[in-house]
Amino acid sequence: MLKERTAALETSLSELEKTQKYLIESEKLASLGTLVNGISHEINTPLGTCITTTSFLEKVVKDLIYKVEENKLSKSELTSQLYNFLEGQKLVSNSIQKSVEMVTNFKQIASDQFTDKLVDFAVYVYIYTTLHWS
């Protein structure tokens, strides 16, 4: 009877260990999903700005082409639209740069988790980057 009880307890312990491993893996996957969702949202924001801005700039250029072809474009309107184009270009450039920085920071944070190498770094910048991008 003691052997049967010991065997039953060992089976129960084995099942508990399997369940624990399963729960740990499930929690890891849930955390990873949350992280990926957050990163996707952060990167999609500047990319959405790029898409919206390039659509606007396309409209500006088409309008300019039409007015040039119809000889209806004044110098002041051309100048105004060129300034709009420059502002749009700056917005797209800044948004792309922000996306690049986020990906670079994410890669750095991810690689920092797996290195034993000692490196010099600015604590404030590292903490700010980690809190801001993760």
Secondary structure, 3 states (H helix, E strand, C coil): CHHHHHHHHHHHHHHHHHHHHHHHHHHHHHHHHHHHHHHHHHHHHHHHHHHHHHHHHHHHHHHHHHHHHCCCCCHHHHHHHHHHHHHHHHHHHHHHHHHHHHHHHHHHHHHHCCCCCCCCCCHHHHHHHHHHHC
